[in-house]
Structure formats: structure tokens, C-alpha cells
Amino acid sequence: MSYSSSSMSSGSGSSRRAFEFGRTHVVRPKGKHQATIVWLHGLGDNGSSWSQLLESLPLPNIKWICPTAPTRPVAIFGGFPCTAWFDVGEISEDAPIDLEGLDASAAHVANLLSTEPPNIKLGIGGFSMGAATALYSATCHVLGHYRNGNTYPINLSAVVSLSGWLPCSRTLKNQIEQSRDGIRRAASLPLFLCHGKGDDVVAYEHGERSAMALSSAGFPNLMFRSYNGLGHYTVPEETDEVCRWLTSNLGLEGFRLN
């Protein structure tokens, strides 16, 4: 099942940009619905390709929502337009950050989760740029607001990052330490980061540094897994570990490995 979403905008005043998000694909739970996870694709991809993989996982209690990012000019491709959750010129901790794009995508994800039943646990995961957006959403949840100051409305129970990196990592520790609620939320949010040591797109060091930055910012329930020889893609060993981790941290029933 899929449906189109309306455009949304972030920011304020004359600088406001409207972002038109693409089609959202939904994978319904095959068993009792216990959790809903929004899964975010990588740069230039779409929600459809990941929905097919997620549907094949032995996780019958999860509903997966796989949105498609807006098509926009991307600086890393010399301004060539493709699907992207935010603009990026280079993948590094020091690169300029498109906070407006990140906030708009994080708000879109939160909006997709906002209509889930109250007893359902909510999570966000992603690959590459989608993983970066998932980790950014985790920081919005912990801080209680987007970087534009608007309230973050979703209570997250799990965040998964495959081959990604953490935007705004340098300022995170300081921001969390200024908020008692932020410290409490960071302490209780489980994070699972995976990265291939052979990644030639998002270098392994970015994943490792992101995990260290999150850990030092007050996320004790964080697991970082590295994979020798793994490039910028996913393998069954990794997805099996994601299944086990989600089952454990979300308290899911009915898990089986084929």
C-alpha cells in the first residue's frame, strides 16, 4: 500500500522553502501490531526499494512506513537534483549543515508517526543519509524540539542507523546537558549504529565518531557494530542483528530467524 503526502514547509518568513515529499510505502504487520518504524532511504533512492527488504524480515509485529524524500538540488552532486532528506556538500563533521532541510524531514517523519495508536512503540531507522536523518530525529526527541525551536511531538522507543553519521554532533553534548528532561530522555533511548569498515561513501570513521559523540552526550543504551569488508550496502548478517536488537529493545513477540 502506498499513498502520496502533501508538501510541508519549515522555517519562517521569506526564507521559507516548501518541500514536496514523494510517495510513502507502508508494510503492514503480519502478526499483532506492537511497533511502527519509519525507515528512511539513502541519497537518490526511494521508499519502495526498502519496503521490499523490510517486508521480508522476520518481524511480524512491526509496521514499516517507508517515505520518499523530496527531489532537490544536492550540492555534493554539483546541484544535480535527486531525492535527498537534506542538502549536503560533503559528508564530514565540519561540513555546513542544512538545518532547514533536516528539520523539515524530521517533522515529516514525526507527522507520519503521529497518527499511530497510543499503545504502539515508535521508532525511526535509516540507511546512509536516511540514517543521518534518523539520528537527527533522535536528538530532536531528546532535546524536545527541532533546531528551529518548534516542539518535537513524538516519544521514540528505538533508533537504528546503518552506514550513517550524526549531523550537529559538535553541539549536542552541550545542548543536552542544559536540559534535565534531555538528560533523562537520552538515558532511556536505545540506539543501534552499524557501519562497514569498507564503506567508500560514508567513511567508517564518520560512523565511529558519531557513536562516540552520542555516547559522550549521554546515550548509555547505544550499541555500535562494525563489519569487516562491508561497503556501502547491507548484508544478511547486519539485518539479522537489527532484527534481534529491535525484538529485544521493543519487547516484540513472534520473532523468528529463517
C-alpha positions in Angstrom: 0.0 0.0 0.0 1.2 3.5 -0.7 -0.1 7.0 -0.7 1.2 10.4 -1.5 1.9 13.0 1.1 1.3 16.7 0.9 4.1 19.3 0.8 5.2 20.9 4.0 7.5 23.7 4.8 9.8 24.7 7.7 11.4 27.9 8.8 9.6 31.2 8.8 9.3 34.4 6.8 10.5 35.0 3.3 13.3 32.3 3.6 10.7 29.6 3.8 11.1 26.7 1.4 8.4 24.2 0.6 9.4 20.5 0.4 7.4 18.1 -1.7 7.8 14.7 -0.3 7.4 11.7 -2.6 5.3 8.5 -2.2 5.1 6.7 1.1 5.1 2.9 1.1 3.6 1.0 4.1 4.4 -2.6 5.1 1.6 -3.9 7.3 2.4 -6.2 10.3 1.7 -9.8 9.6 1.1 -10.5 13.3 0.0 -8.5 16.3 0.9 -4.8 15.7 3.3 -3.8 18.5 5.6 -1.2 16.9 5.7 1.2 14.0 9.1 2.2 12.5 9.6 4.9 9.8 12.5 3.7 7.6 14.5 6.3 5.6 16.3 5.5 2.4 19.6 6.8 1.2 20.5 9.6 -1.2 18.9 9.2 -4.6 16.8 6.2 -3.5 13.1 5.9 -2.7 10.9 4.3 -0.2 9.8 1.4 -2.4 13.2 -0.4 -2.6 13.5 -0.6 1.2 9.9 -1.6 1.8 10.6 -4.8 -0.2 13.5 -5.7 2.0 11.7 -4.8 5.2 8.7 -6.9 4.3 11.0 -10.0 4.0 12.4 -9.6 7.6 11.1 -12.0 10.3 9.5 -9.2 12.3 5.7 -9.8 12.1 4.8 -7.3 14.8 6.3 -4.2 13.1 4.5 -1.9 10.8 7.1 -0.2 8.5 6.5 3.2 6.9 8.9 4.0 4.1 8.6 7.6 2.8 10.4 9.1 -0.2 12.5 12.2 0.2 11.8 15.4 -1.8 13.7 15.8 -5.0 16.0 18.8 -4.7 19.4 20.1 -6.0 22.2 18.4 -4.0 25.5 20.2 -3.6 27.6 17.0 -3.4 26.4 16.3 -7.0 27.1 19.8 -8.2 23.5 20.9 -7.8 22.0 17.9 -9.7 18.5 17.2 -8.4 17.8 13.9 -6.7 15.9 12.5 -3.7 17.5 13.8 -0.5 16.3 14.4 3.0 18.5 17.5 3.3 21.2 19.2 1.2 24.8 18.1 1.7 28.0 19.3 0.2 30.4 16.9 1.9 30.0 14.1 4.4 32.0 15.2 7.4 31.5 16.6 10.9 32.8 20.0 9.8 30.6 20.4 6.7 27.9 23.2 6.7 24.6 21.7 7.8 21.2 22.2 6.1 19.2 22.6 9.3 16.1 23.7 7.4 16.1 20.6 5.3 16.8 18.4 8.4 14.0 20.0 10.4 11.5 19.6 7.5 12.4 15.9 7.1 12.4 15.2 10.8 9.0 16.9 11.0 7.7 14.8 8.1 8.8 11.6 9.9 7.2 12.8 13.2 4.0 13.5 11.3 3.9 10.0 9.8 4.2 8.6 13.3 1.7 11.0 14.9 -1.4 9.0 13.9 -0.3 5.7 15.3 -2.3 4.2 18.2 -1.1 5.2 21.7 -0.1 1.7 22.8 2.3 1.2 19.8 6.0 1.8 20.3 7.5 4.2 17.8 10.9 4.1 16.1 13.0 5.5 13.3 15.7 3.9 11.2 17.5 4.5 8.0 20.4 3.9 5.7 23.2 6.5 4.9 21.5 9.9 4.6 18.4 8.3 5.9 20.4 7.1 8.9 21.7 10.6 9.5 18.1 11.9 9.5 17.1 9.2 11.9 19.9 10.1 14.3 19.0 13.8 13.9 15.4 12.9 14.8 16.7 11.1 17.9 18.4 14.3 19.0 15.2 16.3 18.4 13.3 13.9 20.6 15.9 14.1 23.4 16.1 17.9 23.2 12.3 18.2 22.9 12.4 20.5 19.9 13.7 20.9 16.4 16.6 23.3 15.8 14.0 25.9 14.6 12.5 25.8 18.1 9.3 24.0 17.3 8.3 21.3 19.7 9.2 17.7 18.8 5.9 15.7 19.4 6.9 12.1 19.3 8.2 9.7 22.0 10.7 7.4 20.4 11.5 3.9 21.7 14.3 2.9 19.3 16.5 4.4 16.6 18.6 2.4 14.0 21.4 3.8 11.9 23.0 1.8 9.1 26.1 3.3 7.3 25.2 6.8 8.6 26.5 9.8 10.5 25.3 12.2 13.1 24.6 15.8 12.0 25.2 18.6 14.5 27.4 16.3 16.6 29.7 19.0 17.9 27.0 20.9 19.8 24.9 18.0 21.0 26.5 17.3 24.4 26.3 20.9 25.5 22.6 21.2 24.4 21.6 18.0 26.2 23.4 18.9 29.4 21.4 22.2 29.6 18.1 20.2 30.0 17.1 17.9 32.8 14.5 16.3 30.5 17.1 16.0 27.8 19.4 14.1 30.0 16.6 11.8 31.1 15.4 11.1 27.6 18.9 10.5 26.3 19.5 7.9 29.1 16.4 5.9 28.1 16.6 5.9 24.3 18.1 2.8 22.7 20.3 3.4 19.7 21.8 0.8 17.3 24.5 2.0 14.9 26.1 -0.3 12.3 28.9 0.6 9.8 31.0 -1.3 7.3 34.8 -0.9 7.6 35.0 -0.9 3.8 32.5 1.9 3.3 33.8 4.1 0.5 30.8 6.5 0.5 30.3 7.3 4.2 33.7 6.5 5.7 33.8 4.2 8.7 35.4 6.9 10.8 32.2 9.0 10.5 30.1 6.2 11.9 32.6 5.5 14.7 32.9 9.2 15.6 29.1 9.6 15.6 28.8 6.7 18.0 31.4 8.2 20.3 29.7 11.7 20.1 26.4 10.2 21.1 27.9 8.1 23.9 29.7 11.1 25.4 26.5 13.2 25.0 24.7 10.9 27.4 23.3 8.0 25.4 24.3 4.9 27.5 22.0 2.5 25.7 24.0 2.6 22.5 25.3 -0.3 20.5 27.9 0.2 17.7 28.6 -2.7 15.4 31.3 -2.7 12.7 31.6 -5.2 9.9 34.9 -6.1 8.3 34.9 -5.8 4.5 31.4 -4.3 4.3 30.9 -1.5 1.8 28.1 1.0 1.5 25.3 -1.6 1.5 23.6 -4.0 3.9 24.1 -7.8 4.3 22.0 -10.5 6.0 24.4 -10.7 9.0 23.6 -7.0 9.7 19.8 -7.2 9.1 19.7 -10.3 11.4 21.4 -8.3 14.2 18.9 -5.4 13.6 16.0 -7.9 13.9 17.4 -9.3 17.2 18.1 -5.8 18.6 14.6 -4.4 17.7 13.0 -7.5 19.2 14.9 -7.1 22.4 14.5 -3.3 22.8 10.9 -3.1 21.7 9.8 -6.3 23.6 8.4 -7.8 20.4 6.7 -11.2 20.2 6.8 -13.7 17.4 10.4 -13.1 16.2 11.9 -15.9 14.2 15.1 -16.2 12.1 14.6 -18.3 9.0 
